[in-house]
Amino acid sequence: MSAHASRPLLGTFYRYHFIGNGAQFRVYAIHSATDQPTGRVIKVPLDFEETRHVVAAPLSRIATYNTVDEFNALLDARVRDIMRYKHTLPALLQGIYGQDNRFMQNLGQLRMLQAPIPSDIAGAYFLPIYYTQDQVTTIGRYLEHFRFIQPNYPNDLAPSDIAIVQKLVQEIISLHYAIWEYGFFEFVFKPENMGIRMRGSKVEVIWMDLAEHITDKDQAEAILAERRWQHSLLPHKIDYIYLPAILHDYYIKACDEAFTLQEFRKRWRRRCVVQERKQQRRLQRKMLFTKDSQRRVALWVAQQNVPHTLYHGLANERVDDMNIPHKDLITLYNDRQVAPRSPENLEPIERDSAAKPATNIPAYEQLILKYL
Amino acid sequence: MNPHDSIFSELGHGAQFKAFDMHNGRVLKIPLTEAETTQVARRRRNIIHGTLEQIASIDVRVQTFMNSKARIPAMITHGFDEPQPFLQLLGNPALVPIDNLLPEDTPEKRWGAARFVYSQDKVEIVRGLLEYLSAQEKVAASDHKKFVQLVQNYVQHVYATWEYGYSDYIFKLGDMGVRDDGTLVTVDLGEFSSDPQFIERAITEKWWYDNTNPLKSDFPKMHADLVADYLQILDASFTIAEFRKRWRRNHICSACTPESNTISAFIATKVMEIDYVDRL
């Protein structure tokens, strides 16, 4: 997600500070009328055309195509995928998922807003839904601090920095484990899909961009074998954040050790299975103490339906209660702000320098040669 | 904050409606378009790129799906003097006022005659149970006993609908719902008929055998251990004699006038039932 600072949008009770956008949402920090942060952000879904606009440039650099028509077809397909993934988000909040406070903490207390974008607004697609979430620092922004530190000179890092960054990688891994236990698989392994919150010396990582997930075990295992977490170390993978070089060795080693088939199988849907058994046992007990034979049959049917019913239903707490007026939502929807590239962002420069072959020509000579 | 106003989550879909959880003990059913219905029909018959004959047969099936669901509003708003007991059998369906929310039909998006949305009680669906049982190597004796009781309850439920002058003609056990108190509910209202001749044909030809036919991919599979009891109970219960004994016995209403019981009722019924082309 790219970041940007601009004048806030003035709503009825709140001010909305544009933070940035990805391919799925525009994100605004929600401030009070007196401009105090509420600690929450609102995520405004991008429609088809906006998504297309965001995706077009990076896709043109990584896709293989011969004609404009071919590229447009690829682009449309990619945008449809993104929209479809976004549509799966509400499932994360339903049934036992939404009731598990620890899991919801991992998701930054994601909540849906009551009002969808009205269907008469042109461009609305796949029932776009607004969400609110805890405001955290993006990993990309946090890692800026570690840019251009050479692995040969680790002394540029304070010991506390080293401890924090190691903890950060471990927390990212733990977060993947936690979501596996509920039968979700974040299939891109993008560190930038995570957010970070520091509580004293405690590092907390939340799953910030949650749409890129699947629930199919076989597909997940096939993706694990591809080791996609490596993409963050490859300068040419421009759809991934390029991790600061100083982190590469530690990150790849930790991920390779953590994201194995064995670890995956050990954890996959573990919590779901526990919850299903617990609920089935509860119904079984109820059935044993029920004399009415018709009611017993109903409990028996319910018992076998647990693998389905446990994952449906939306608790009150999963619906946002900030009472954001509908008028504000329309203003936010129509804002259409796109984050420009930040000049302070060192990520592209470190990526570019990593992509160029090593040279012995001193930098000042390179500059002269360029102008000659 | 009222969660009932929040976004409804999709529970699933059949060939006629998508069902959404309203999070208030009810589900919302929104009709599939013709194109969506075609997709479902193709998937069920495993035909993605079929021959001309296969595609023609799919088209016929789609028309049946589309037209049969169009009869739901007439059924659930029929002017019974006491509609509640009948509606209870159907999960208390209620039409949702949608004004003009469903856009005009276009070649790509057609709802045809079924331009309505309705809500219904949320219940446990029997399909999940059948799937669980069919995955077992052997059905436990206690499960078997409960299954028999379920089928017996089902028979009583179908009898009750006959008494009101309506009958499901697909007899898909998996589409039944169960309330907490054990009473059964017909969840799928799109395959009902009020034409006694048509229902008698379904009874004579024993269409409930589709539940045990492994080739019928849209029916949840029934465990082999259960088939004999299931068929024995239904064969004994769903007979022409039992049907005639019960048909319209409780159909007390002000909507059916004497003349409509004769010629106009006959015409109206025949015109309504004309879409059963794939069952001719």
Boltz contact constraints between the chains, C-beta under 6 A:
constraints:
  - contact:
      token1: [A, 90]
      token2: [B, 9]
      max_distance: 6.0
  - contact:
      token1: [A, 94]
      token2: [B, 9]
      max_distance: 6.0
  - contact:
      token1: [A, 112]
      token2: [B, 7]
      max_distance: 6.0
  - contact:
      token1: [A, 114]
      token2: [B, 5]
      max_distance: 6.0
  - contact:
      token1: [A, 114]
      token2: [B, 6]
      max_distance: 6.0
  - contact:
      token1: [A, 129]
      token2: [B, 7]
      max_distance: 6.0
  - contact:
      token1: [A, 294]
      token2: [B, 182]
      max_distance: 6.0
  - contact:
      token1: [A, 295]
      token2: [B, 181]
      max_distance: 6.0
  - contact:
      token1: [A, 295]
      token2: [B, 182]
      max_distance: 6.0
  - contact:
      token1: [A, 297]
      token2: [B, 146]
      max_distance: 6.0
  - contact:
      token1: [A, 297]
      token2: [B, 149]
      max_distance: 6.0
  - contact:
      token1: [A, 297]
      token2: [B, 150]
      max_distance: 6.0
  - contact:
      token1: [A, 297]
      token2: [B, 182]
      max_distance: 6.0
  - contact:
      token1: [A, 298]
      token2: [B, 178]
      max_distance: 6.0
  - contact:
      token1: [A, 298]
      token2: [B, 180]
      max_distance: 6.0
  - contact:
      token1: [A, 298]
      token2: [B, 182]
      max_distance: 6.0
  - contact:
      token1: [A, 300]
      token2: [B, 146]
      max_distance: 6.0
  - contact:
      token1: [A, 301]
      token2: [B, 124]
      max_distance: 6.0
  - contact:
      token1: [A, 301]
      token2: [B, 129]
      max_distance: 6.0
  - contact:
      token1: [A, 301]
      token2: [B, 178]
      max_distance: 6.0
  - contact:
      token1: [A, 302]
      token2: [B, 124]
      max_distance: 6.0
  - contact:
      token1: [A, 304]
      token2: [B, 128]
      max_distance: 6.0
  - contact:
      token1: [A, 304]
      token2: [B, 129]
      max_distance: 6.0
  - contact:
      token1: [A, 304]
      token2: [B, 132]
      max_distance: 6.0
  - contact:
      token1: [A, 305]
      token2: [B, 124]
      max_distance: 6.0
  - contact:
      token1: [A, 305]
      token2: [B, 128]
      max_distance: 6.0
  - contact:
      token1: [A, 308]
      token2: [B, 128]
      max_distance: 6.0
  - contact:
      token1: [A, 312]
      token2: [B, 21]
      max_distance: 6.0
  - contact:
      token1: [A, 314]
      token2: [B, 3]
      max_distance: 6.0
  - contact:
      token1: [A, 314]
      token2: [B, 23]
      max_distance: 6.0
  - contact:
      token1: [A, 316]
      token2: [B, 3]
      max_distance: 6.0
  - contact:
      token1: [A, 319]
      token2: [B, 1]
      max_distance: 6.0
  - contact:
      token1: [A, 319]
      token2: [B, 3]
      max_distance: 6.0
  - contact:
      token1: [A, 319]
      token2: [B, 6]
      max_distance: 6.0
  - contact:
      token1: [A, 321]
      token2: [B, 1]
      max_distance: 6.0
